[in-house]
Amino acid sequence: MRTIMNLLWFVFGGLVMGLGWWLAGLVAMITIVGIPWARSCFVIGTFAFFPFGKEAVDREQLSGRGDIGTSAFGTLGNIIWFVFAGIWLAIGHVCSAIACCVTIIGIPFGIQHLKLAGIALAPIGKTVVSCDVAAASRRFDAEATVQRMRGAA
């Protein structure tokens, strides 16, 4: 089912959306200072091509260790991104989600637009993985949190 939905998504807008994100990444790379955002644009663009069966997760939660994108620099980068591009991209995705959901049959596509809107708000420090990997990562993180809480009690 994921394959069929991804193919329908790709044909009816996913190609255009992904290329749009990649274009934004190229523009960001040309500015040199936009290189951190460019990487995120390429990741989101690839996600936008075939979003069914994938999720955006925090890299620190996934790997268990931090990096520059998950540090204070990543937070600062996300704030700058939010002001200049993130809010506008998210609004566009939310409007597209509403338009899809009104048709009833487009509800699965509306949900994907909402996923893209969420990652468009703060893309730095995130990566895209399969839903199975994301669930395993959340489960492992939850188990580690429980162990820490048990040790503190």
SULZI-V856338 format. One record per pair of residues at least 24 apart in sequence whose C-alpha atoms are under 10 Angstrom apart, sorted by the first residue. I is the first residue (numbers start at 1). J is the second residue. Records with the same first field share a line. If there is no record, write none. Layout:
I = J + J
This chain:
1 = 52 + 53
2 = 50 + 51 + 52 + 53 + 54
3 = 50 + 52 + 53
4 = 52
5 = 50 + 51 + 52 + 53 + 108 + 109
6 = 48 + 49 + 50 + 51 + 52 + 53 + 109
7 = 49 + 50 + 52
8 = 50 + 109
9 = 48 + 49 + 50 + 51 + 52 + 108 + 109 + 112
10 = 48 + 49 + 50 + 51
11 = 49
12 = 109
13 = 48 + 49 + 109
14 = 45 + 46 + 47 + 48 + 49 + 50 + 51 + 109
15 = 45 + 46 + 48 + 49 + 50
16 = 45 + 48 + 49
17 = 44 + 45 + 46 + 47 + 48 + 49
18 = 42 + 43 + 44 + 45 + 46 + 47 + 48 + 49 + 50
19 = 45 + 46 + 48 + 49
20 = 45 + 48
21 = 45 + 46 + 47 + 48 + 49 + 89
22 = 46 + 48
24 = 85
34 = 77 + 81
36 = 69 + 74 + 77 + 78 + 123 + 124 + 125
37 = 77 + 78 + 80 + 81 + 123 + 124
38 = 124
39 = 123 + 124
40 = 119 + 120 + 122 + 123 + 124 + 125 + 126 + 127
41 = 120 + 123 + 124
43 = 123 + 124 + 126 + 127 + 128
44 = 116 + 119 + 120 + 123 + 126 + 127 + 128
45 = 116
46 = 128
47 = 115 + 116 + 127 + 128 + 129
48 = 112 + 113 + 115 + 116
50 = 112
51 = 109 + 112 + 113 + 115 + 116 + 128 + 130
52 = 108 + 109 + 111 + 112 + 130 + 131
53 = 129 + 130 + 131 + 132
54 = 112 + 115 + 128 + 129 + 130 + 131 + 132 + 133 + 134
55 = 112 + 115 + 116 + 119 + 126 + 127 + 128 + 129 + 130 + 131 + 132 + 133 + 134 + 135
56 = 115 + 116 + 118 + 119 + 123 + 125 + 126 + 127 + 128 + 129 + 130 + 131 + 134
57 = 119 + 123 + 125 + 126 + 127 + 128 + 129 + 130 + 131 + 133 + 134 + 135 + 137 + 138
58 = 123 + 124 + 125 + 126 + 127 + 128 + 134 + 137
59 = 124 + 125 + 126 + 127 + 128
60 = 125 + 126 + 127
61 = 126 + 134 + 137 + 138 + 140 + 141
62 = 126 + 127 + 129 + 133 + 134 + 136 + 137 + 138 + 140 + 141
63 = 137
64 = 137 + 140 + 141
66 = 125
67 = 125
68 = 124 + 125
69 = 123 + 124 + 125 + 126
70 = 124 + 125 + 126
71 = 124 + 125
73 = 124 + 125
74 = 122 + 123 + 124 + 125 + 126
75 = 122 + 123 + 124 + 125
76 = 124
77 = 122 + 123 + 124 + 125
78 = 120 + 121 + 122 + 123 + 124 + 125
79 = 121 + 122 + 124
80 = 122
81 = 120 + 121 + 122 + 123 + 124
82 = 120 + 121 + 122 + 123
83 = 121
85 = 120 + 121 + 122
86 = 117 + 118 + 119 + 120 + 121 + 122 + 123
87 = 117 + 118 + 120 + 121 + 122
88 = 117 + 120 + 121
89 = 116 + 117 + 118 + 119 + 120 + 121
90 = 114 + 115 + 116 + 117 + 118 + 119 + 120 + 121 + 122
91 = 117 + 120 + 121
92 = 117
93 = 117 + 118 + 120
94 = 118
